[in-house]
Amino acid sequence: MDQDAIAQSAARLPRRFEPLLLTFYAAPRWLDSGSAVLGSDERTELRVEADSGRVTSVDPESQLPTRLVNSTVEQLVRCVDAYG
């Protein structure tokens, strides 16, 4: 998934999604690895993996395991829309 597609999908996410304690940034923060940080769940970063496009929850302090959040940013957007 290219950076423009990630940014366009991420722009459709709400800034705060209280039911799941998620915060989404106004624009993705790009990492040197090519991955993008979309937001957080108060302890971990919500990232889009550069190679697969999967959305994962990553602990920057490496104390928690990386968890799959959704298969793509677009699917995350649809999930949040349906849940909210």
N, CA, C and O atoms as a CHARMM CRD file, in Angstrom:
* protein
*
  336
    1    1 MET  N      0.85300  -1.17000   0.00000 PROA 1      0.00000
    2    1 MET  CA     0.00000   0.00000   0.00000 PROA 1      0.00000
    3    1 MET  C      0.90300   1.23900   0.00000 PROA 1      0.00000
    4    1 MET  O      1.83000   1.33100   0.80500 PROA 1      0.00000
    5    2 ASP  N      0.63300   2.19100  -0.90300 PROA 2      0.00000
    6    2 ASP  CA     1.50400   3.35800  -0.99600 PROA 2      0.00000
    7    2 ASP  C      1.11600   4.42400   0.02500 PROA 2      0.00000
    8    2 ASP  O      0.03500   4.37600   0.61100 PROA 2      0.00000
    9    3 GLN  N      2.01100   5.38400   0.22900 PROA 3      0.00000
   10    3 GLN  CA     1.80700   6.39800   1.25800 PROA 3      0.00000
   11    3 GLN  C      0.56400   7.24200   1.01200 PROA 3      0.00000
   12    3 GLN  O     -0.14100   7.58900   1.95900 PROA 3      0.00000
   13    4 ASP  N      0.28300   7.57900  -0.24800 PROA 4      0.00000
   14    4 ASP  CA    -0.91300   8.38100  -0.54300 PROA 4      0.00000
   15    4 ASP  C     -2.19100   7.64000  -0.16000 PROA 4      0.00000
   16    4 ASP  O     -3.10600   8.22600   0.41900 PROA 4      0.00000
   17    5 ALA  N     -2.25000   6.35500  -0.48300 PROA 5      0.00000
   18    5 ALA  CA    -3.44100   5.56100  -0.15300 PROA 5      0.00000
   19    5 ALA  C     -3.61500   5.44500   1.35700 PROA 5      0.00000
   20    5 ALA  O     -4.73500   5.52500   1.86100 PROA 5      0.00000
   21    6 ILE  N     -2.51900   5.25900   2.07700 PROA 6      0.00000
   22    6 ILE  CA    -2.58300   5.18500   3.53800 PROA 6      0.00000
   23    6 ILE  C     -3.07700   6.50900   4.10300 PROA 6      0.00000
   24    6 ILE  O     -3.95900   6.52900   4.96200 PROA 6      0.00000
   25    7 ALA  N     -2.51400   7.61600   3.62700 PROA 7      0.00000
   26    7 ALA  CA    -2.90200   8.94000   4.12100 PROA 7      0.00000
   27    7 ALA  C     -4.36700   9.24300   3.81900 PROA 7      0.00000
   28    7 ALA  O     -5.06300   9.81100   4.66100 PROA 7      0.00000
   29    8 GLN  N     -4.84200   8.87500   2.64200 PROA 8      0.00000
   30    8 GLN  CA    -6.23800   9.11900   2.27700 PROA 8      0.00000
   31    8 GLN  C     -7.19300   8.31600   3.16400 PROA 8      0.00000
   32    8 GLN  O     -8.20600   8.83900   3.62800 PROA 8      0.00000
   33    9 SER  N     -6.86600   7.06000   3.39200 PROA 9      0.00000
   34    9 SER  CA    -7.71700   6.23700   4.26300 PROA 9      0.00000
   35    9 SER  C     -7.66400   6.74400   5.70200 PROA 9      0.00000
   36    9 SER  O     -8.69500   6.83600   6.36700 PROA 9      0.00000
   37   10 ALA  N     -6.46900   7.07100   6.18200 PROA 10     0.00000
   38   10 ALA  CA    -6.31000   7.53600   7.55700 PROA 10     0.00000
   39   10 ALA  C     -7.06200   8.84100   7.80000 PROA 10     0.00000
   40   10 ALA  O     -7.53800   9.07900   8.91000 PROA 10     0.00000
   41   11 ALA  N     -7.17700   9.68200   6.78700 PROA 11     0.00000
   42   11 ALA  CA    -7.88600  10.95700   6.92600 PROA 11     0.00000
   43   11 ALA  C     -9.37300  10.75400   7.21900 PROA 11     0.00000
   44   11 ALA  O    -10.03500  11.66200   7.72200 PROA 11     0.00000
   45   12 ARG  N     -9.89300   9.58400   6.91100 PROA 12     0.00000
   46   12 ARG  CA   -11.31700   9.28800   7.15000 PROA 12     0.00000
   47   12 ARG  C    -11.58300   8.77400   8.56300 PROA 12     0.00000
   48   12 ARG  O    -12.73900   8.59500   8.94700 PROA 12     0.00000
   49   13 LEU  N    -10.52600   8.53600   9.34200 PROA 13     0.00000
   50   13 LEU  CA   -10.70000   8.06200  10.71800 PROA 13     0.00000
   51   13 LEU  C    -11.00300   9.24200  11.64200 PROA 13     0.00000
   52   13 LEU  O    -10.49400  10.34100  11.42500 PROA 13     0.00000
   53   14 PRO  N    -11.82700   9.02400  12.67000 PROA 14     0.00000
   54   14 PRO  CA   -12.08900  10.10400  13.62800 PROA 14     0.00000
   55   14 PRO  C    -10.84200  10.38000  14.46000 PROA 14     0.00000
   56   14 PRO  O     -9.98300   9.50700  14.58700 PROA 14     0.00000
   57   15 ARG  N    -10.73000  11.55600  15.01800 PROA 15     0.00000
   58   15 ARG  CA    -9.55700  11.86800  15.85100 PROA 15     0.00000
   59   15 ARG  C     -9.57900  11.05900  17.14700 PROA 15     0.00000
   60   15 ARG  O     -8.52700  10.68400  17.66400 PROA 15     0.00000
   61   16 ARG  N    -10.75600  10.79600  17.66000 PROA 16     0.00000
   62   16 ARG  CA   -10.88400  10.02500  18.90200 PROA 16     0.00000
   63   16 ARG  C    -12.02300   9.03700  18.72300 PROA 16     0.00000
   64   16 ARG  O    -13.09600   9.39300  18.23500 PROA 16     0.00000
   65   17 PHE  N    -11.78400   7.79800  19.11800 PROA 17     0.00000
   66   17 PHE  CA   -12.81300   6.76300  19.05300 PROA 17     0.00000
   67   17 PHE  C    -12.92600   6.15300  20.44000 PROA 17     0.00000
   68   17 PHE  O    -12.26200   5.16600  20.75500 PROA 17     0.00000
   69   18 GLU  N    -13.77800   6.75500  21.26600 PROA 18     0.00000
   70   18 GLU  CA   -13.91200   6.40000  22.67900 PROA 18     0.00000
   71   18 GLU  C    -14.25400   4.94500  22.97300 PROA 18     0.00000
   72   18 GLU  O    -13.70500   4.37700  23.91700 PROA 18     0.00000
   73   19 PRO  N    -15.15500   4.30800  22.18900 PROA 19     0.00000
   74   19 PRO  CA   -15.51900   2.92900  22.56100 PROA 19     0.00000
   75   19 PRO  C    -14.31700   1.98600  22.68100 PROA 19     0.00000
   76   19 PRO  O    -14.35100   1.03600  23.46300 PROA 19     0.00000
   77   20 LEU  N    -13.26900   2.24400  21.91800 PROA 20     0.00000
   78   20 LEU  CA   -12.09000   1.37900  21.97200 PROA 20     0.00000
   79   20 LEU  C    -10.85300   2.11000  22.49800 PROA 20     0.00000
   80   20 LEU  O     -9.74200   1.58500  22.41900 PROA 20     0.00000
   81   21 LEU  N    -11.04400   3.31900  23.03300 PROA 21     0.00000
   82   21 LEU  CA    -9.94600   4.12900  23.57600 PROA 21     0.00000
   83   21 LEU  C     -8.84300   4.37400  22.54700 PROA 21     0.00000
   84   21 LEU  O     -7.65700   4.30700  22.87000 PROA 21     0.00000
   85   22 LEU  N     -9.24200   4.65600  21.31200 PROA 22     0.00000
   86   22 LEU  CA    -8.28500   4.90800  20.23700 PROA 22     0.00000
   87   22 LEU  C     -8.20500   6.39700  19.93100 PROA 22     0.00000
   88   22 LEU  O     -9.21100   7.10500  19.96100 PROA 22     0.00000
   89   23 THR  N     -7.00000   6.85900  19.63700 PROA 23     0.00000
   90   23 THR  CA    -6.77000   8.21500  19.15700 PROA 23     0.00000
   91   23 THR  C     -6.06700   8.09400  17.81600 PROA 23     0.00000
   92   23 THR  O     -5.08700   7.36100  17.68200 PROA 23     0.00000
   93   24 PHE  N     -6.57600   8.82200  16.81600 PROA 24     0.00000
   94   24 PHE  CA    -5.95900   8.82300  15.48800 PROA 24     0.00000
   95   24 PHE  C     -5.39100  10.20000  15.21300 PROA 24     0.00000
   96   24 PHE  O     -6.00900  11.20800  15.55900 PROA 24     0.00000
   97   25 TYR  N     -4.21600  10.25600  14.59100 PROA 25     0.00000
   98   25 TYR  CA    -3.56100  11.52000  14.27500 PROA 25     0.00000
   99   25 TYR  C     -4.16500  12.12900  13.01600 PROA 25     0.00000
  100   25 TYR  O     -4.73200  11.41900  12.18500 PROA 25     0.00000
  101   26 ALA  N     -4.04300  13.43600  12.88200 PROA 26     0.00000
  102   26 ALA  CA    -4.57600  14.13600  11.70900 PROA 26     0.00000
  103   26 ALA  C     -3.88300  13.66500  10.43200 PROA 26     0.00000
  104   26 ALA  O     -4.49500  13.63300   9.36400 PROA 26     0.00000
  105   27 ALA  N     -2.61900  13.30300  10.54500 PROA 27     0.00000
  106   27 ALA  CA    -1.85500  12.78100   9.40400 PROA 27     0.00000
  107   27 ALA  C     -0.91400  11.69600   9.92000 PROA 27     0.00000
  108   27 ALA  O     -0.42600  11.79000  11.04600 PROA 27     0.00000
  109   28 PRO  N     -0.65200  10.67100   9.11700 PROA 28     0.00000
  110   28 PRO  CA     0.26300   9.61400   9.56000 PROA 28     0.00000
  111   28 PRO  C      1.65900  10.16600   9.83100 PROA 28     0.00000
  112   28 PRO  O      2.09700  11.11700   9.18300 PROA 28     0.00000
  113   29 ARG  N      2.34800   9.56600  10.78600 PROA 29     0.00000
  114   29 ARG  CA     3.75900   9.88000  11.04900 PROA 29     0.00000
  115   29 ARG  C      4.56800   8.74800  10.43200 PROA 29     0.00000
  116   29 ARG  O      4.43100   7.58700  10.81700 PROA 29     0.00000
  117   30 TRP  N      5.41000   9.10300   9.47400 PROA 30     0.00000
  118   30 TRP  CA     6.15600   8.08900   8.72100 PROA 30     0.00000
  119   30 TRP  C      7.44500   7.73800   9.44000 PROA 30     0.00000
  120   30 TRP  O      8.17400   8.62100   9.89300 PROA 30     0.00000
  121   31 LEU  N      7.72300   6.45200   9.54200 PROA 31     0.00000
  122   31 LEU  CA     8.94100   5.94200  10.17400 PROA 31     0.00000
  123   31 LEU  C      9.97400   5.62900   9.09900 PROA 31     0.00000
  124   31 LEU  O      9.62700   5.45400   7.93100 PROA 31     0.00000
  125   32 ASP  N     11.23300   5.56100   9.49100 PROA 32     0.00000
  126   32 ASP  CA    12.30000   5.24500   8.54400 PROA 32     0.00000
  127   32 ASP  C     12.08900   3.90300   7.84800 PROA 32     0.00000
  128   32 ASP  O     12.56500   3.70100   6.73100 PROA 32     0.00000
  129   33 SER  N     11.38700   3.00100   8.49400 PROA 33     0.00000
  130   33 SER  CA    11.12700   1.67500   7.92500 PROA 33     0.00000
  131   33 SER  C     10.10900   1.73000   6.78700 PROA 33     0.00000
  132   33 SER  O      9.92000   0.75100   6.06600 PROA 33     0.00000
  133   34 GLY  N      9.44500   2.90100   6.63100 PROA 34     0.00000
  134   34 GLY  CA     8.39500   3.02700   5.63100 PROA 34     0.00000
  135   34 GLY  C      7.01100   2.79700   6.21800 PROA 34     0.00000
  136   34 GLY  O      6.00200   3.06000   5.56300 PROA 34     0.00000
  137   35 SER  N      6.96300   2.30500   7.45200 PROA 35     0.00000
  138   35 SER  CA     5.68600   2.12300   8.13500 PROA 35     0.00000
  139   35 SER  C      5.14800   3.47800   8.57400 PROA 35     0.00000
  140   35 SER  O      5.88700   4.45900   8.65600 PROA 35     0.00000
  141   36 ALA  N      3.84600   3.51600   8.85400 PROA 36     0.00000
  142   36 ALA  CA     3.20800   4.76000   9.27800 PROA 36     0.00000
  143   36 ALA  C      2.52600   4.56200  10.61900 PROA 36     0.00000
  144   36 ALA  O      1.89800   3.53100  10.85400 PROA 36     0.00000
  145   37 VAL  N      2.64800   5.54600  11.49900 PROA 37     0.00000
  146   37 VAL  CA     1.93300   5.53400  12.78000 PROA 37     0.00000
  147   37 VAL  C      0.66000   6.34900  12.58100 PROA 37     0.00000
  148   37 VAL  O      0.70700   7.53800  12.26600 PROA 37     0.00000
  149   38 LEU  N     -0.49000   5.67800  12.77400 PROA 38     0.00000
  150   38 LEU  CA    -1.79500   6.32900  12.57500 PROA 38     0.00000
  151   38 LEU  C     -2.35000   6.93600  13.84900 PROA 38     0.00000
  152   38 LEU  O     -3.15700   7.86400  13.79500 PROA 38     0.00000
  153   39 GLY  N     -1.92700   6.42000  14.99500 PROA 39     0.00000
  154   39 GLY  CA    -2.47500   6.88300  16.25800 PROA 39     0.00000
  155   39 GLY  C     -2.01100   5.98300  17.38500 PROA 39     0.00000
  156   39 GLY  O     -0.95700   5.35200  17.30700 PROA 39     0.00000
  157   40 SER  N     -2.82900   5.93400  18.44600 PROA 40     0.00000
  158   40 SER  CA    -2.44900   5.11600  19.59700 PROA 40     0.00000
  159   40 SER  C     -3.69600   4.61500  20.32300 PROA 40     0.00000
  160   40 SER  O     -4.81600   5.06900  20.08600 PROA 40     0.00000
  161   41 ASP  N     -3.45100   3.66300  21.21100 PROA 41     0.00000
  162   41 ASP  CA    -4.52400   3.17800  22.08500 PROA 41     0.00000
  163   41 ASP  C     -4.14900   3.43900  23.54100 PROA 41     0.00000
  164   41 ASP  O     -4.47400   2.65700  24.43400 PROA 41     0.00000
  165   42 GLU  N     -3.47300   4.53200  23.75200 PROA 42     0.00000
  166   42 GLU  CA    -3.02700   5.04200  25.04400 PROA 42     0.00000
  167   42 GLU  C     -1.73200   4.41000  25.54100 PROA 42     0.00000
  168   42 GLU  O     -1.06600   4.98700  26.40000 PROA 42     0.00000
  169   43 ARG  N     -1.36200   3.25700  25.03100 PROA 43     0.00000
  170   43 ARG  CA    -0.07900   2.66200  25.44000 PROA 43     0.00000
  171   43 ARG  C      0.74500   2.21400  24.24100 PROA 43     0.00000
  172   43 ARG  O      1.97500   2.24200  24.28600 PROA 43     0.00000
  173   44 THR  N      0.08200   1.80500  23.17700 PROA 44     0.00000
  174   44 THR  CA     0.79900   1.33400  22.00300 PROA 44     0.00000
  175   44 THR  C      0.49300   2.22100  20.79800 PROA 44     0.00000
  176   44 THR  O     -0.49000   2.96200  20.78100 PROA 44     0.00000
  177   45 GLU  N      1.35500   2.12500  19.79800 PROA 45     0.00000
  178   45 GLU  CA     1.15300   2.85900  18.54700 PROA 45     0.00000
  179   45 GLU  C      0.38700   1.99300  17.56300 PROA 45     0.00000
  180   45 GLU  O      0.63100   0.79100  17.46200 PROA 45     0.00000
  181   46 LEU  N     -0.53800   2.60400  16.84000 PROA 46     0.00000
  182   46 LEU  CA    -1.24300   1.91500  15.76200 PROA 46     0.00000
  183   46 LEU  C     -0.47900   2.18800  14.48100 PROA 46     0.00000
  184   46 LEU  O     -0.42100   3.32300  14.00900 PROA 46     0.00000
  185   47 ARG  N      0.10600   1.13800  13.92400 PROA 47     0.00000
  186   47 ARG  CA     0.97900   1.29300  12.76700 PROA 47     0.00000
  187   47 ARG  C      0.45200   0.53300  11.56000 PROA 47     0.00000
  188   47 ARG  O     -0.20500  -0.50100  11.68600 PROA 47     0.00000
  189   48 VAL  N      0.75800   1.07100  10.39200 PROA 48     0.00000
  190   48 VAL  CA     0.51600   0.36000   9.13800 PROA 48     0.00000
  191   48 VAL  C      1.87300  -0.17600   8.69700 PROA 48     0.00000
  192   48 VAL  O      2.80400   0.59800   8.47300 PROA 48     0.00000
  193   49 GLU  N      1.98900  -1.48500   8.57300 PROA 49     0.00000
  194   49 GLU  CA     3.24500  -2.10600   8.15800 PROA 49     0.00000
  195   49 GLU  C      3.49100  -1.81700   6.67900 PROA 49     0.00000
  196   49 GLU  O      2.59900  -1.98000   5.84600 PROA 49     0.00000
  197   50 ALA  N      4.70200  -1.39000   6.36900 PROA 50     0.00000
  198   50 ALA  CA     5.04300  -0.97600   5.01000 PROA 50     0.00000
  199   50 ALA  C      4.91000  -2.11100   3.99800 PROA 50     0.00000
  200   50 ALA  O      4.43100  -1.89200   2.88500 PROA 50     0.00000
  201   51 ASP  N      5.32500  -3.31500   4.36900 PROA 51     0.00000
  202   51 ASP  CA     5.34800  -4.41400   3.39900 PROA 51     0.00000
  203   51 ASP  C      3.98400  -5.06100   3.17300 PROA 51     0.00000
  204   51 ASP  O      3.66400  -5.45500   2.05100 PROA 51     0.00000
  205   52 SER  N      3.18300  -5.17300   4.22500 PROA 52     0.00000
  206   52 SER  CA     1.91300  -5.90700   4.10600 PROA 52     0.00000
  207   52 SER  C      0.67500  -5.01500   4.11100 PROA 52     0.00000
  208   52 SER  O     -0.38300  -5.42700   3.63400 PROA 52     0.00000
  209   53 GLY  N      0.79200  -3.80500   4.64000 PROA 53     0.00000
  210   53 GLY  CA    -0.36900  -2.93400   4.76500 PROA 53     0.00000
  211   53 GLY  C     -1.22600  -3.24500   5.98100 PROA 53     0.00000
  212   53 GLY  O     -2.24800  -2.59300   6.19800 PROA 53     0.00000
  213   54 ARG  N     -0.82500  -4.23700   6.78300 PROA 54     0.00000
  214   54 ARG  CA    -1.58800  -4.59700   7.97600 PROA 54     0.00000
  215   54 ARG  C     -1.49100  -3.49200   9.03200 PROA 54     0.00000
  216   54 ARG  O     -0.46100  -2.82800   9.15500 PROA 54     0.00000
  217   55 VAL  N     -2.56400  -3.30500   9.78300 PROA 55     0.00000
  218   55 VAL  CA    -2.56200  -2.36200  10.90200 PROA 55     0.00000
  219   55 VAL  C     -2.27000  -3.16700  12.16100 PROA 55     0.00000
  220   55 VAL  O     -2.96900  -4.13100  12.47300 PROA 55     0.00000
  221   56 THR  N     -1.23000  -2.76100  12.87700 PROA 56     0.00000
  222   56 THR  CA    -0.82100  -3.47700  14.08200 PROA 56     0.00000
  223   56 THR  C     -0.70900  -2.51500  15.25900 PROA 56     0.00000
  224   56 THR  O     -0.56200  -1.30600  15.07900 PROA 56     0.00000
  225   57 SER  N     -0.78000  -3.06300  16.44600 PROA 57     0.00000
  226   57 SER  CA    -0.57200  -2.32100  17.67900 PROA 57     0.00000
  227   57 SER  C      0.82400  -2.67900  18.17600 PROA 57     0.00000
  228   57 SER  O      1.09800  -3.83600  18.49400 PROA 57     0.00000
  229   58 VAL  N      1.70600  -1.68000  18.24000 PROA 58     0.00000
  230   58 VAL  CA     3.11200  -1.91300  18.56900 PROA 58     0.00000
  231   58 VAL  C      3.48600  -1.11500  19.81500 PROA 58     0.00000
  232   58 VAL  O      3.26700   0.09500  19.87900 PROA 58     0.00000
  233   59 ASP  N      4.04500  -1.79800  20.79300 PROA 59     0.00000
  234   59 ASP  CA     4.52200  -1.14500  22.01000 PROA 59     0.00000
  235   59 ASP  C      5.90900  -0.57000  21.73200 PROA 59     0.00000
  236   59 ASP  O      6.84500  -1.33500  21.50200 PROA 59     0.00000
  237   60 PRO  N      6.07100   0.76600  21.74600 PROA 60     0.00000
  238   60 PRO  CA     7.38400   1.35100  21.48100 PROA 60     0.00000
  239   60 PRO  C      8.43600   0.97200  22.51900 PROA 60     0.00000
  240   60 PRO  O      9.63300   1.08000  22.25500 PROA 60     0.00000
  241   61 GLU  N      7.99800   0.53000  23.69400 PROA 61     0.00000
  242   61 GLU  CA     8.93500   0.12000  24.74200 PROA 61     0.00000
  243   61 GLU  C      9.20700  -1.38200  24.71800 PROA 61     0.00000
  244   61 GLU  O      9.96600  -1.89200  25.54200 PROA 61     0.00000
  245   62 SER  N      8.58700  -2.08800  23.77100 PROA 62     0.00000
  246   62 SER  CA     8.78900  -3.53200  23.57900 PROA 62     0.00000
  247   62 SER  C      8.44300  -4.38400  24.80600 PROA 62     0.00000
  248   62 SER  O      9.03800  -5.44200  25.01500 PROA 62     0.00000
  249   63 GLN  N      7.49500  -3.92900  25.60800 PROA 63     0.00000
  250   63 GLN  CA     7.06900  -4.71600  26.75500 PROA 63     0.00000
  251   63 GLN  C      5.85300  -5.57900  26.42700 PROA 63     0.00000
  252   63 GLN  O      5.61200  -6.58700  27.09000 PROA 63     0.00000
  253   64 LEU  N      5.09400  -5.19200  25.41700 PROA 64     0.00000
  254   64 LEU  CA     3.91000  -5.94100  24.99400 PROA 64     0.00000
  255   64 LEU  C      4.14700  -6.52600  23.61100 PROA 64     0.00000
  256   64 LEU  O      4.89900  -5.95500  22.82100 PROA 64     0.00000
  257   65 PRO  N      3.51700  -7.65500  23.30600 PROA 65     0.00000
  258   65 PRO  CA     3.67200  -8.22400  21.96700 PROA 65     0.00000
  259   65 PRO  C      2.94000  -7.36400  20.92700 PROA 65     0.00000
  260   65 PRO  O      1.96600  -6.68000  21.24400 PROA 65     0.00000
  261   66 THR  N      3.41800  -7.41100  19.70600 PROA 66     0.00000
  262   66 THR  CA     2.73700  -6.74100  18.59800 PROA 66     0.00000
  263   66 THR  C      1.45400  -7.51000  18.30800 PROA 66     0.00000
  264   66 THR  O      1.45200  -8.73900  18.25100 PROA 66     0.00000
  265   67 ARG  N      0.35500  -6.76600  18.12500 PROA 67     0.00000
  266   67 ARG  CA    -0.94600  -7.40100  17.89300 PROA 67     0.00000
  267   67 ARG  C     -1.54600  -6.92200  16.58200 PROA 67     0.00000
  268   67 ARG  O     -1.39900  -5.75500  16.22100 PROA 67     0.00000
  269   68 LEU  N     -2.21300  -7.80500  15.87700 PROA 68     0.00000
  270   68 LEU  CA    -2.92900  -7.44300  14.65700 PROA 68     0.00000
  271   68 LEU  C     -4.19000  -6.67800  15.04200 PROA 68     0.00000
  272   68 LEU  O     -4.95700  -7.13000  15.89300 PROA 68     0.00000
  273   69 VAL  N     -4.40800  -5.52000  14.41700 PROA 69     0.00000
  274   69 VAL  CA    -5.62000  -4.73100  14.64500 PROA 69     0.00000
  275   69 VAL  C     -6.58800  -4.95100  13.49300 PROA 69     0.00000
  276   69 VAL  O     -7.77700  -5.18400  13.71100 PROA 69     0.00000
  277   70 ASN  N     -6.07900  -4.87600  12.27000 PROA 70     0.00000
  278   70 ASN  CA    -6.90600  -5.11200  11.09300 PROA 70     0.00000
  279   70 ASN  C     -6.00400  -5.41700   9.90800 PROA 70     0.00000
  280   70 ASN  O     -4.80600  -5.13500   9.94500 PROA 70     0.00000
  281   71 SER  N     -6.57700  -5.99300   8.85400 PROA 71     0.00000
  282   71 SER  CA    -5.79000  -6.41000   7.69400 PROA 71     0.00000
  283   71 SER  C     -5.31700  -5.24800   6.82800 PROA 71     0.00000
  284   71 SER  O     -4.26000  -5.32900   6.20300 PROA 71     0.00000
  285   72 THR  N     -6.10200  -4.16000   6.78700 PROA 72     0.00000
  286   72 THR  CA    -5.72800  -2.97000   6.01400 PROA 72     0.00000
  287   72 THR  C     -6.29600  -1.72900   6.71200 PROA 72     0.00000
  288   72 THR  O     -7.17200  -1.83100   7.57100 PROA 72     0.00000
  289   73 VAL  N     -5.78400  -0.56400   6.32800 PROA 73     0.00000
  290   73 VAL  CA    -6.32400   0.69100   6.86300 PROA 73     0.00000
  291   73 VAL  C     -7.77400   0.84700   6.43100 PROA 73     0.00000
  292   73 VAL  O     -8.61600   1.27100   7.22200 PROA 73     0.00000
  293   74 GLU  N     -8.07000   0.50700   5.18300 PROA 74     0.00000
  294   74 GLU  CA    -9.43400   0.64300   4.67300 PROA 74     0.00000
  295   74 GLU  C    -10.40100  -0.22800   5.48200 PROA 74     0.00000
  296   74 GLU  O    -11.51500   0.20300   5.78000 PROA 74     0.00000
  297   75 GLN  N     -9.99000  -1.43200   5.83500 PROA 75     0.00000
  298   75 GLN  CA   -10.84800  -2.28600   6.66200 PROA 75     0.00000
  299   75 GLN  C    -11.00800  -1.71200   8.07000 PROA 75     0.00000
  300   75 GLN  O    -12.07000  -1.84300   8.67800 PROA 75     0.00000
  301   76 LEU  N     -9.96200  -1.08100   8.58300 PROA 76     0.00000
  302   76 LEU  CA   -10.07000  -0.42300   9.88900 PROA 76     0.00000
  303   76 LEU  C    -11.08300   0.72100   9.82000 PROA 76     0.00000
  304   76 LEU  O    -11.89000   0.89400  10.73300 PROA 76     0.00000
  305   77 VAL  N    -11.04100   1.49800   8.74400 PROA 77     0.00000
  306   77 VAL  CA   -12.00000   2.59700   8.56500 PROA 77     0.00000
  307   77 VAL  C    -13.42600   2.04400   8.54500 PROA 77     0.00000
  308   77 VAL  O    -14.31100   2.59200   9.20300 PROA 77     0.00000
  309   78 ARG  N    -13.65300   0.96500   7.79500 PROA 78     0.00000
  310   78 ARG  CA   -14.99500   0.37700   7.71700 PROA 78     0.00000
  311   78 ARG  C    -15.43900  -0.16300   9.07400 PROA 78     0.00000
  312   78 ARG  O    -16.60900  -0.04100   9.43600 PROA 78     0.00000
  313   79 CYS  N    -14.52900  -0.75000   9.81300 PROA 79     0.00000
  314   79 CYS  CA   -14.84500  -1.28000  11.14300 PROA 79     0.00000
  315   79 CYS  C    -15.25200  -0.15600  12.09000 PROA 79     0.00000
  316   79 CYS  O    -16.25700  -0.26500  12.79200 PROA 79     0.00000
  317   80 VAL  N    -14.47900   0.91700  12.11100 PROA 80     0.00000
  318   80 VAL  CA   -14.79700   2.05400  12.97100 PROA 80     0.00000
  319   80 VAL  C    -16.13600   2.67000  12.56500 PROA 80     0.00000
  320   80 VAL  O    -16.94300   3.02300  13.42600 PROA 80     0.00000
  321   81 ASP  N    -16.37500   2.80100  11.25300 PROA 81     0.00000
  322   81 ASP  CA   -17.65800   3.33200  10.77000 PROA 81     0.00000
  323   81 ASP  C    -18.82200   2.45900  11.24400 PROA 81     0.00000
  324   81 ASP  O    -19.84100   2.97200  11.70600 PROA 81     0.00000
  325   82 ALA  N    -18.66500   1.14600  11.12600 PROA 82     0.00000
  326   82 ALA  CA   -19.74000   0.22200  11.49600 PROA 82     0.00000
  327   82 ALA  C    -19.95800   0.21300  13.01100 PROA 82     0.00000
  328   82 ALA  O    -21.09600   0.13400  13.47300 PROA 82     0.00000
  329   83 TYR  N    -18.89300   0.29100  13.76900 PROA 83     0.00000
  330   83 TYR  CA   -18.98100   0.22900  15.22400 PROA 83     0.00000
  331   83 TYR  C    -19.52700   1.52700  15.80700 PROA 83     0.00000
  332   83 TYR  O    -20.26700   1.51700  16.79100 PROA 83     0.00000
  333   84 GLY  N    -19.15200   2.65000  15.18400 PROA 84     0.00000
  334   84 GLY  CA   -19.53100   3.96300  15.71600 PROA 84     0.00000
  335   84 GLY  C    -20.85600   4.36200  15.24400 PROA 84     0.00000
  336   84 GLY  O    -21.33700   5.44100  15.59300 PROA 84     0.00000
